[in-house]
Amino acid sequence: MPIDFKEIQEKLSTGFTPWQRSFQFWVRALDIYTGYKVFQVRVNLVKDVEKAEAMWERQHEHAAEKAYSMCSEMGGFFLKIAQILGKPDLAPAAWVRRLVTLCDQAPATPSNMVQLVLENELGKSVDEMFERFEWDPIGSASIAQVHRARLKGGKNDVVVKVQHPGVQI
């Protein structure tokens, strides 16, 4: 019986239905929001302005880390939102410092998933199509990543763009 790469890809990609992804987002976003609301009560009790500012900076760093984790793990649309929030005029400096890394260093899809995507989409094994394929991507963005490769019988390197599993365009 032939291997159904589409089925494997679907099982391994995100594992979440749209409703589950939405629920996961709201749970994590609510955690960040309530963290800020609880913090506001605490910081209002502090009379020293410098101490309060330092506390705000730590709170922003903590929240930015949670937002970074959420967006990088959920990928796709959420990475795009993080990239927008990473602009200096839209978020606190701690958020910008953390989220700006998602603009050009989005998390890469693991090589075993890249292989499944390529073989499923192109109908041949990677070894049948390419003389050489570099599994470490040249770059990765919110929608896809790119790899350097050489086609069988080719003399020049090519760039292969592979869409991240689970990303809907």
CORNOR-V401800 format. One record per residue. SS is DSSP state (helix for helix, strand for strand, loop for the rest). NEAR is the number of other ideal C-beta (glycine too) atoms within 8 Angstrom. D_LAST is the distance of its C-alpha to the last C-alpha in whole Angstrom. Layout:
SS&NEAR&D_LAST / SS&NEAR&D_LAST
This chain:
loop&2&31 / loop&3&28 / loop&5&26 / loop&6&23 / helix&9&20 / helix&7&17 / helix&7&19 / helix&10&20 / helix&13&17 / helix&7&16 / helix&7&19 / helix&9&19 / loop&9&15 / loop&7&15 / loop&5&18 / loop&7&17 / loop&5&16 / helix&6&14 / helix&6&18 / helix&8&19 / helix&11&16 / helix&8&17 / helix&8&21 / helix&10&21 / helix&11&19 / helix&8&22 / helix&8&25 / helix&10&24 / helix&9&24 / helix&8&27 / helix&9&29 / helix&12&28 / helix&8&29 / helix&8&32 / helix&12&33 / helix&10&33 / helix&8&35 / helix&8&38 / helix&10&38 / helix&8&39 / helix&8&42 / helix&9&43 / helix&11&43 / loop&6&45 / loop&5&48 / loop&9&48 / loop&2&50 / loop&6&50 / helix&5&47 / helix&6&47 / helix&8&46 / helix&10&44 / helix&8&42 / helix&8&42 / helix&12&40 / helix&9&38 / helix&9&36 / helix&8&36 / helix&12&35 / helix&12&32 / helix&10&32 / helix&9&32 / helix&13&29 / helix&15&27 / helix&9&27 / helix&12&26 / helix&14&23 / helix&13&22 / helix&8&22 / helix&13&20 / helix&14&17 / helix&12&18 / helix&7&18 / helix&12&15 / loop&14&13 / loop&12&9 / helix&6&10 / helix&11&13 / helix&15&14 / helix&9&13 / helix&9&15 / helix&14&18 / helix&11&17 / helix&8&18 / helix&11&21 / loop&14&22 / loop&8&24 / loop&6&27 / loop&3&28 / loop&7&26 / loop&10&27 / loop&7&30 / helix&7&31 / helix&11&30 / helix&14&27 / helix&12&26 / helix&8&28 / helix&13&26 / helix&17&22 / loop&8&23 / helix&8&23 / helix&14&19 / helix&8&18 / helix&6&19 / loop&6&20 / loop&12&17 / loop&7&18 / loop&8&18 / loop&11&17 / loop&6&20 / helix&7&22 / helix&6&22 / helix&12&18 / helix&13&18 / helix&9&20 / helix&13&19 / helix&13&16 / helix&12&17 / helix&12&20 / helix&10&18 / helix&6&16 / helix&7&19 / loop&5&21 / loop&7&24 / loop&6&25 / helix&10&24 / helix&5&28 / helix&6&28 / helix&10&26 / strand&10&27 / strand&7&30 / strand&6&29 / strand&9&26 / loop&8&25 / loop&7&24 / loop&6&24 / loop&9&21 / loop&8&22 / strand&7&19 / strand&11&16 / loop&9&14 / loop&11&11 / loop&8&8 / strand&10&11 / strand&15&15 / strand&12&17 / strand&14&20 / strand&9&23 / strand&12&25 / strand&10&27 / strand&9&27 / loop&7&30 / loop&4&33 / loop&8&31 / loop&2&33 / loop&5&30 / strand&6&27 / strand&9&24 / strand&9&21 / strand&10&18 / strand&7&15 / strand&12&13 / strand&9&10 / loop&12&11 / loop&12&11 / loop&8&10 / loop&11&6 / loop&4&4 / loop&4&0
